[in-house]
């Protein structure tokens, strides 16, 4: 076999030749070309059409994801103020099919069991329209920070972030969730053009180990899915041992689950996918993207002795979350009166240590679990004041703030702000939203989106952009 520009294992190529047959030459040719890049618009903040009206990037629409596009990476969209404002997530085009297939609905209980770094979680949050409760779990502590940052930037307000094992979640919740996503850790063959570490770490032994872990995770995911609920499984690898064979073993062991039809808007626009069986493969040589596998299953209404047959209406809240005491509530109310216009809805508030959160109404007690954030982080109580969190800024709109400092995306001021520097700005003292102004190409108007907080005192705006996010 001929060598490729991206050095991949010869044994991998041999396996792919057997798997693909006549289609193998088209697949192998990928490794002498650059990878594709995807972008998904944040529909919690704006519509895809609105983003296209001021986008500085050339975009090609994805037919199976209304908010998804293929984007040219040469302009570095990850280093643009629009990205800092959470207007889009840079996500592989094929990965954008997964949440579309699981199709969570507003008001449901949804679990992303292996959520970091948060690409699919942000997509789930958008489809849920910040209604219901979305639990984003990540077992690896070192990856929780990336998950948290991405969800904060996205403006996700109904999301709980946990750092737990699947078995502990299954024991705690039981069959609680309407929809469960298992984006399983895998051998990463679809990442070979983007990630050298995935190439260097590949072996058939790794594939076998991944398949065993995937099977175990799916077992716990089954216990977390309510009767009548939906379970989606996805990987970014091509190995049948981690895809179809994992699903076959799972269905043999869990007769109360069956494959479900892939939604038509995805099935009809993904060349090369097998949709009649409820499993879909997206190939990088047939459509833009690096490759993905997705299976959609549904749990039957009948109850079997599978260790997860209970279906609680809700876990009792008990004393797991306590509202802030009156003194703290007065500090928060004073901040809101001075900084924000009245919100349309009165959130369910809870104080955890010095932090104040707005909790989803469907949130059960989480006593005994490793909770990173139980909801929308509003801010912290200091000695005699309330200080807003960055997550609060990113979950607001500019219309909800009494003071806004809009900065053009190509201005030097916005670079100074994203570097954590102090700005000069005349106006009323107090907390304000620093925002990026997006001029519309077809009209003499603009839209603006929060970037973070600033606090103006006598014409100087002290920077409150998170230190770990600051541009270098």
C-alpha positions in Angstrom: 0.0 0.0 0.0 1.2 3.5 -0.8 2.3 5.8 2.0 0.2 8.7 2.9 1.0 12.4 3.8 -0.4 11.7 7.2 1.6 8.8 8.5 -1.0 6.3 9.8 -0.4 2.7 10.8 -0.2 0.2 8.0 -2.3 -2.2 9.9 -5.0 0.4 10.1 -5.0 0.9 6.4 -5.2 -2.9 5.9 -8.3 -3.0 8.1 -9.9 -0.2 6.3 -9.3 -1.8 2.9 -11.2 -4.9 4.1 -14.0 -2.8 5.6 -14.5 -0.5 2.6 -13.7 -2.7 -0.4 -14.1 -0.7 -3.6 -14.5 2.6 -1.7 -11.1 2.2 0.0 -9.1 4.3 -2.6 -11.3 7.3 -2.1 -10.9 6.9 1.7 -7.1 6.5 1.6 -6.8 9.6 -0.6 -8.0 11.7 2.4 -4.6 11.4 4.1 -2.9 13.5 1.4 -5.5 16.4 2.0 -6.2 18.6 5.0 -9.0 17.9 7.4 -12.3 19.7 7.2 -13.6 22.0 9.9 -17.1 22.6 11.2 -18.9 25.5 12.9 -22.2 25.4 14.7 -24.2 28.6 15.4 -25.4 29.1 19.0 -29.2 29.2 18.5 -29.6 30.2 22.2 -28.2 33.6 21.1 -29.1 34.1 17.5 -30.3 32.3 14.3 -28.1 30.9 11.7 -29.4 33.5 9.2 -28.5 36.3 11.6 -25.0 35.0 12.0 -24.6 34.6 8.2 -25.5 38.3 7.9 -22.3 39.4 9.6 -20.1 36.3 9.5 -16.5 37.1 8.5 -16.0 33.5 7.4 -17.1 31.7 4.3 -19.7 29.1 5.3 -21.2 26.0 3.6 -24.4 24.8 5.2 -24.8 21.2 6.5 -28.1 19.7 5.3 -28.6 17.5 8.4 -27.9 20.3 11.0 -29.8 23.5 10.6 -27.3 25.4 12.7 -24.2 23.7 11.2 -21.7 24.7 8.6 -18.4 23.8 7.1 -15.9 26.7 7.6 -12.5 27.6 6.3 -10.0 27.4 9.2 -7.5 29.7 7.6 -9.1 32.8 9.3 -8.7 31.1 12.7 -12.4 31.4 13.9 -11.3 30.1 17.3 -9.4 33.4 17.8 -12.2 35.7 16.9 -14.3 37.8 19.4 -17.4 36.2 18.0 -16.1 32.9 19.4 -15.4 34.5 22.8 -19.0 35.7 22.8 -20.2 32.1 22.4 -21.8 32.8 19.0 -20.6 29.4 17.7 -18.8 26.2 18.6 -16.1 24.8 16.4 -17.1 21.2 16.0 -16.5 18.5 13.3 -19.3 18.5 10.8 -20.1 14.8 11.3 -20.2 15.2 15.1 -23.1 17.7 14.6 -25.3 14.8 13.5 -25.3 13.2 17.0 -27.5 15.7 19.0 -29.8 16.0 15.9 -30.3 12.3 16.1 -31.0 12.2 19.8 -33.3 15.2 19.4 -33.9 16.3 22.9 -37.0 18.4 23.5 -37.5 21.5 25.7 -38.5 20.6 29.2 -37.0 17.1 29.2 -34.5 15.5 31.4 -31.3 14.8 29.4 -28.0 13.3 30.4 -24.7 13.6 28.5 -22.8 10.8 30.2 -19.2 11.6 28.9 -19.6 15.2 28.1 -16.1 16.9 27.9 -15.1 19.0 26.2 -18.7 20.0 25.6 -19.4 20.1 21.9 -22.3 17.8 21.9 -23.5 19.1 25.3 -23.8 22.7 23.9 -25.8 21.3 21.0 -28.1 19.5 23.3 -28.6 22.7 25.3 -29.5 24.6 22.2 -32.1 22.1 21.1 -33.6 22.2 24.6 -33.8 26.0 24.5 -32.6 26.2 28.1 -35.7 24.4 29.3 -35.8 21.2 31.4 -32.6 19.9 32.9 -29.4 18.9 31.1 -26.9 16.9 33.2 -23.3 17.1 31.8 -21.1 14.5 33.4 -17.4 14.0 33.0 -15.5 11.3 34.9 -12.0 12.7 34.2 -11.4 15.6 36.6 -8.7 17.2 34.4 -11.3 17.7 31.6 -14.1 19.2 33.6 -12.6 22.7 33.3 -12.9 22.7 29.5 -16.5 21.4 29.8 -17.4 24.2 32.2 -15.8 26.9 30.2 -17.5 25.9 27.0 -21.0 25.7 28.7 -20.4 29.1 30.3 -19.5 30.6 27.0 -22.5 29.0 25.4 -24.9 30.7 27.8 -26.4 27.3 28.9 -28.6 28.1 31.9 -30.3 24.7 32.6 -27.1 22.6 32.9 -25.8 20.7 35.8 -22.1 19.7 35.7 -21.0 16.6 37.5 -17.7 14.8 37.9 -18.9 11.2 38.5 -18.6 7.6 37.3 -21.4 6.1 35.3 -22.0 3.4 37.9 -22.5 6.0 40.7 -24.9 8.0 38.5 -26.9 4.8 37.7 -27.1 3.9 41.4 -28.2 7.5 42.4 -30.7 8.4 39.6 -32.1 5.1 38.4 -34.2 5.3 35.3 -34.6 9.1 35.5 -33.7 10.5 32.1 -35.8 11.0 29.0 -32.7 10.9 26.8 -29.2 9.8 27.4 -26.1 10.3 25.2 -23.0 8.1 25.4 -20.4 9.8 23.3 -18.0 7.0 24.1 -14.2 7.2 24.6 -12.8 5.5 21.6 -9.7 4.7 19.6 -10.2 8.0 17.7 -9.5 6.8 14.1 -11.6 9.7 12.8 -9.2 12.1 14.5 -6.1 10.9 12.6 -5.9 14.0 10.3 -6.2 16.4 13.3 -4.5 14.7 16.2 -1.1 13.1 16.0 -1.5 11.6 19.5 -4.5 9.6 18.2 -2.3 8.1 15.5 0.5 7.3 17.8 -1.8 5.7 20.4 -3.6 3.4 18.0 -3.4 -0.4 18.1 -5.8 -3.3 17.9 -5.2 -3.8 21.6 -6.4 -0.3 22.2 -9.5 -1.0 20.1 -10.3 -4.1 22.2 -9.9 -2.2 25.4 -12.1 0.6 24.2 -14.8 -1.8 23.2 -14.8 -3.3 26.7 -15.1 0.1 28.3 -17.8 1.1 25.9 -19.9 -1.9 26.7 -19.6 -1.3 30.4 -20.6 2.4 30.0 -23.7 1.5 27.9 -24.8 -1.0 30.6 -25.0 1.9 33.1 -26.5 4.2 30.5 -29.4 1.7 30.1 -30.1 1.9 33.8 -30.3 5.7 33.5 -32.8 5.7 30.6 -36.5 5.8 31.6 -39.0 3.3 30.1 -39.9 4.8 26.7 -36.8 6.9 26.8 -34.0 7.2 24.2 -30.4 6.2 24.3 -27.8 7.4 21.7 -24.3 6.0 21.3 -21.6 7.6 19.2 -17.9 7.3 18.5 -15.4 9.0 16.2 -13.8 5.8 15.1 -14.3 3.4 12.2 -13.6 0.1 14.0 -16.6 -2.3 13.9 -15.5 -3.7 17.2 -16.3 -0.3 18.8 -19.4 0.4 16.8 -21.8 -2.3 15.4 -20.3 -5.1 17.6 -20.7 -3.0 20.8 -24.4 -2.3 19.9 -25.0 -6.0 19.1 -23.7 -7.1 22.4 -25.7 -4.4 24.2 -29.0 -5.3 22.5 -28.4 -9.0 23.3 -27.9 -8.2 27.0 -30.7 -5.6 27.2 -33.8 -7.0 25.4 -35.9 -4.1 26.6 -34.0 -1.8 24.1 -34.3 -1.8 20.4 -32.8 0.2 17.5 -34.9 3.2 16.5 -35.2 5.0 13.2 -32.7 7.8 12.5 -34.6 11.1 12.1 -35.4 11.7 8.4 -33.7 15.1 8.3 -30.5 13.4 9.1 -31.0 10.1 7.4 -31.8 11.7 4.0 -28.8 13.9 4.0 -25.9 11.7 5.1 -24.4 9.7 2.2 -23.1 6.3 3.0 -25.1 5.9 6.2 -27.0 2.7 7.1 -30.2 4.0 8.5 -32.6 1.1 8.2 -31.0 -0.6 11.2 -31.0 2.5 13.3 -27.2 2.9 13.0 -25.5 5.5 10.9 -22.0 5.8 9.7 -20.7 9.1 8.3 -17.7 8.7 6.1 -15.1 11.4 5.4 -14.8 10.4 1.8 -18.6 10.8 1.1 -19.4 14.0 3.0 -17.5 16.8 4.8 -16.3 15.7 8.2 -13.8 13.4 9.7 -16.0 10.4 10.4 -18.6 9.3 13.0 -20.8 6.4 14.1 -24.2 6.9 15.7 -26.7 4.4 17.0 -30.2 5.4 18.3 -32.1 3.0 20.6 -35.3 3.3 22.6 -36.2 1.5 25.8 -39.5 -0.2 25.8 -42.2 0.6 28.3 -42.2 -2.8 29.8 -40.2 -3.4 32.9 -37.6 -6.1 33.1 -35.3 -7.2 35.9 -32.2 -5.6 34.4 -31.1 -3.6 37.4 -32.6 -0.3 36.1 -36.4 -0.9 36.0 -37.4 1.8 38.5 -38.8 5.0 37.0 -39.0 7.6 39.7 -41.1 10.7 38.8 -38.4 12.8 40.6 -35.9 12.4 43.3 -37.0 14.3 46.4 -35.3 17.7 46.8 -35.0 17.6 50.5 -32.5 20.0 52.0 -29.9 19.5 49.2 -30.2 23.1 48.0 -31.0 25.9 50.3 -32.1 29.4 49.2 -29.9 32.3 50.2 -30.5 33.8 53.6 -32.2 37.2 53.7 -29.0 39.1 54.1 -27.5 37.5 51.0 -30.8 37.8 49.1 -30.7 41.6 49.8 -27.2 41.8 48.3 -28.3 40.0 45.2 -31.4 42.0 44.8 -29.5 45.3 45.2 -27.1 44.2 42.4 -30.0 43.3 40.1 -31.8 46.5 40.8 -28.7 48.5 40.0 -27.4 46.5 37.1 -30.2 44.6 35.4 -33.7 45.1 34.2 -36.2 42.8 35.7 -35.9 39.2 34.3 -39.0 37.7 32.7 -39.0 34.7 35.1 -38.1 34.5 38.8 -35.4 31.8 39.0 -35.2 29.1 41.7 -32.2 30.4 43.7 -29.8 28.3 45.8 -26.7 29.2 47.7 -23.8 26.8 47.8 -20.9 28.1 49.9 -20.4 31.6 48.7 -21.8 30.9 45.3 -25.3 31.7 44.1 -27.0 29.6 41.5 -30.3 29.5 39.5 -31.5 26.0 39.4 -33.6 24.2 36.8 -37.0 23.4 38.2 -36.6 19.7 37.3 -33.4 19.4 39.2 -33.5 16.6 41.9 -31.4 16.4 45.0 -27.7 15.7 44.3 -26.6 14.8 47.8 -23.5 12.7 47.8 -22.5 13.4 44.2 -19.5 15.3 43.0 -21.2 18.5 41.8 -19.1 21.0 39.9 -22.0 23.4 39.2 -25.7 22.5 40.1 -27.0 25.2 37.7 -26.5 28.6 36.2 -23.8 30.3 38.2 -24.9 33.8 39.0 -22.1 35.0 41.2 -20.4 35.1 44.6 -21.2 36.7 47.9 -18.4 38.8 49.3 -18.4 40.5 52.7 -20.8 43.3 51.9 -21.6 42.8 48.2 -22.6 40.4 45.4 -20.1 40.0 42.6 -21.5 38.6 39.3 -20.0 35.5 37.6 -18.9 35.4 34.0 -21.5 32.7 33.5 -24.2 35.2 34.4 -22.9 37.7 31.7 -22.9 35.0 29.1 -26.4 33.8 29.8 -27.9 37.4 29.5 -28.8 39.5 26.5 -27.6 43.1 26.2 -31.2 44.2 26.5 -31.3 42.9 30.1 -28.4 45.1 31.3 -28.8 48.7 32.3 -25.3 49.6 31.2 -23.6 48.1 28.1 -20.2 48.9 26.5 -20.4 47.7 22.8 -17.1 47.2 21.0 -16.6 46.5 17.4 -15.1 43.1 16.6 -12.1 44.6 14.7 -11.4 47.3 17.3 -8.3 47.6 19.4 -10.5 48.1 22.5 -11.9 44.6 22.2 -8.5 43.1 22.0 -7.5 45.0 25.1 -10.6 43.7 26.9 -10.0 40.1 25.9 -6.4 40.5 27.2 -7.7 41.5 30.6 -6.7 45.2 30.3 -8.5 48.3 31.7 -10.6 50.3 29.3 -11.5 54.0 29.2 -15.2 54.8 28.9 -17.2 57.8 30.0 -20.6 57.1 31.6 -22.4 56.1 34.8 -20.4 54.2 37.4 -21.2 50.6 38.1 -21.2 47.1 36.7 -21.7 46.9 32.9 -21.8 44.3 30.2 -18.9 44.5 27.7 -20.3 43.3 24.4 -19.1 42.7 20.8 -21.1 44.7 18.2 -21.8 42.8 15.0 -22.6 45.1 12.1 -25.2 43.7 9.7 -24.0 43.6 6.1 -27.4 44.5 4.6 -28.5 47.3 6.9 -27.1 50.3 8.8 -27.6 48.5 12.1 -25.9 46.0 14.4 -26.5 43.3 17.0 -24.5 43.0 20.2 -23.6 40.0 22.4 -22.0 39.9 25.9 -18.3 39.2 26.2 -18.2 39.6 30.0 -18.3 42.1 32.9 -16.6 45.3 33.5 -17.0 47.8 36.4 -16.8 51.5 35.6 -15.4 53.9 38.1 -14.8 57.6 37.1 -14.3 56.8 33.4 -12.2 53.7 33.8 -13.6 50.2 33.3 -11.9 47.6 35.5 -11.7 44.3 33.5 -13.5 41.2 34.9 -12.9 38.9 32.0 -11.8 35.5 33.4 -8.1 35.3 33.8 -7.8 31.8 32.4 -9.6 32.9 29.2 -7.6 36.0 28.4 -5.9 36.3 25.1 -2.1 36.4 25.0 
